[in-house]
Amino acid sequence: MTTHAAIDPVHDRDRAEAEDAARAVAHQAERLGLPLDDLSITAPCPTCRRTGFSISIGAFSPEEAHRLARALRAVPADVLRFAPEDAE
């Protein structure tokens, strides 16, 4: 996992939350046999519209994209929707 840009100490909590979320996604992707080798976290940008940390999961081969799509199709649609506490 790579982190881009310098991190302001004020954003340490936000960065830690982004890293926790990225690790959770990476762990679940590993369970599907999809290592997220290009996973990265980008810090907020003071000169553009990105006000928070963003997580990029990288590029997939067509085979990996199909594997991810099959795994997501297997999950009931109501489970994929955000629960009220997940929405921000």
Phi, psi and omega in degrees: 000129178251150177239130181259148174074158178286146182255127174286134180306334179296331183270008183304318180295316179296320178296316179299320178295320178295318179295319177299316179296318179297318177297320180297316178296315181299319180298313181292324177295321177300321178300331179271001182079024180242085178294132180265074183294336183257017180299133179213155177242130179246132181289161175303152182249116182288345183247006179227190185277351181282101185268343180235175176294147175234151181241126176252130181267358173089194184259149178239147170287162176305320179298316179294321178297319177295320179298317178295317180298317178298318180295319179291323178297331182286345181268128178303141184304321182292336177285327181286338179291148179292135170286154182310323182286344178277332183285138179233000000 
